[in-house]
């Protein structure tokens, strides 16, 4: 698999509060961003993989909803995660 347990723990410690903080919006957004970049690379090679394309669209919308939630509850955390992951709206 492309994402090991150690890599996930690294995401959680970098963007969450600890390595066991899997529920914070920042950690989930970081994981979704990693999966989105992985699937985008896959779709560049396999242009007719429509199942993966649908999954990618779903992941982008989940990430967008989490970012909107984070923007509404605390704008500073939203700006920090946008800057760290270099995502644009």
C-alpha positions as CSV (number, residue, x, y, z in Angstrom):
1,X,0.0,0.0,0.0
2,X,1.2,3.5,-0.7
3,X,0.6,4.8,2.9
4,X,2.2,2.9,5.8
5,X,1.2,3.1,9.4
6,X,4.4,5.0,10.2
7,X,3.6,7.6,7.5
8,X,0.1,8.1,8.9
9,X,1.5,8.6,12.4
10,X,3.9,11.2,10.9
11,X,0.9,13.0,9.4
12,X,-0.9,12.9,12.8
13,X,2.0,14.2,14.8
14,X,2.8,16.9,12.2
15,X,-0.8,18.2,11.7
16,X,-2.7,16.9,14.7
17,X,-2.0,17.1,18.4
18,X,-0.3,13.8,18.8
19,X,0.2,10.6,16.8
20,X,-3.1,9.2,18.1
21,X,-5.1,12.3,17.2
22,X,-6.9,10.9,14.2
23,X,-10.0,12.9,14.5
24,X,-8.8,16.5,14.3
25,X,-9.8,18.3,11.1
26,X,-6.2,19.2,10.3
27,X,-5.0,15.6,10.4
28,X,-7.9,14.4,8.2
29,X,-7.3,17.2,5.7
30,X,-3.6,16.3,5.6
31,X,-4.5,12.6,4.9
32,X,-7.0,13.6,2.3
33,X,-4.5,15.8,0.6
34,X,-2.0,13.0,0.5
35,X,-4.5,10.6,-1.0
36,X,-5.6,13.2,-3.6
37,X,-2.1,13.8,-4.8
38,X,-1.6,10.0,-5.0
39,X,-4.8,9.5,-7.0
40,X,-4.0,12.4,-9.3
41,X,-0.7,10.8,-10.2
42,X,-2.5,7.5,-10.8
43,X,-5.0,9.2,-13.1
44,X,-2.3,10.9,-15.2
45,X,-1.1,7.4,-16.1
46,X,-4.5,5.7,-16.3
47,X,-6.7,8.2,-18.0
48,X,-9.7,5.8,-18.4
49,X,-9.9,4.7,-14.7
50,X,-13.3,6.2,-14.0
51,X,-13.8,4.5,-10.7
52,X,-10.7,6.2,-9.3
53,X,-11.8,9.5,-10.9
54,X,-15.1,9.2,-9.0
55,X,-13.3,8.5,-5.8
56,X,-11.0,11.4,-6.3
57,X,-14.0,13.8,-6.8
58,X,-15.5,12.4,-3.5
59,X,-12.2,13.0,-1.6
60,X,-11.9,16.5,-2.9
61,X,-15.4,17.3,-1.8
62,X,-14.8,15.7,1.7
63,X,-11.7,17.8,2.1
64,X,-13.6,20.9,1.0
65,X,-16.3,20.3,3.6
66,X,-13.7,19.9,6.3
67,X,-11.9,23.1,5.2
68,X,-15.2,25.0,5.3
69,X,-16.0,23.6,8.8
70,X,-12.5,24.6,10.0
71,X,-12.9,28.1,8.4
72,X,-16.2,28.6,10.3
73,X,-15.0,27.5,13.7
74,X,-11.6,29.0,13.8
75,X,-10.1,31.0,10.9
76,X,-6.5,30.9,12.2
77,X,-6.3,27.1,12.2
78,X,-7.8,27.2,8.6
79,X,-5.1,29.6,7.4
80,X,-2.4,27.6,9.1
81,X,-3.4,24.3,7.4
82,X,-3.8,26.0,4.0
83,X,-0.3,27.5,4.3
84,X,1.3,24.2,5.5
85,X,-0.2,22.1,2.8
86,X,-0.1,24.8,0.2
87,X,-3.7,24.3,-0.9
88,X,-5.6,27.0,-2.6
89,X,-9.3,27.6,-2.6
